[in-house]
Amino acid sequence: MAKSSSPVSEVADRYAQSLFDLARQEGSIQTVESELDGLRSLIEDNADFRRLVESPAFSAEQQAKGIAGVVDSAQPSALTGNFLKVVARNRRLFALPGMIRRFKQLAAAERGEVEADVITAAAMSDDERNELKDVLGRYAGKTVTLRERVDPSILGGLIVQIGSRQVDTSIRTKLNSLKLALKEVG
């Protein structure tokens, strides 16, 4: 996997790796991952909580109080609750979405899974989805989980990104290539 040099992603990677290592020691990777999924949903669905996470305008004390309220309400495992409190106390809430994303990647790798981002012009049928998962699984040598998105602007075909590799068989890309080739000829 390609490493990003962004300071935010480096912070997210370090915190996620630490949480993952502790969860592995406790045998609670699945529990922590599930709790982080709930937290990700809260960030996406609750504008006030999202503002608390993203905004630098809140003091460390305000962030710590907000997270303590979430922890008291959600009652996550001690590991997840303590992790969130440390993140808030250290003023790293801005990197929480990246921490969640990276933890999920680490957990998937631990299970021998890999995620593939797939963009299609129209929704895939179950048969197409299963066939694509089989092909990508043979390529990657792992169980593949598809993260699908429909984008009609690609006109047809699909774009698949697995790890740092991308394959673009979209009609839009083929038409753009043809257009460039024609410009060179004429």
Buried (B, 14 or more C-beta within 10 A) or exposed (E): EEEEEEEEBBBBBBBBBBBBEBBBEEEBBEBBBBBBEEBBEBBEEEEEBBEBBBEEEBEEEEBBBBBBEBBEEBEBBEBBBBBBBBBBBBBBBBBBBBBBBBBBBBBBBBBEBBBBEBBBBEEBEEEEBEEBBEEBBEBBEBEBBBEBEEBEEBEEBBBBBBEEEEBBEBEBBBEEEEEEEEEEEE
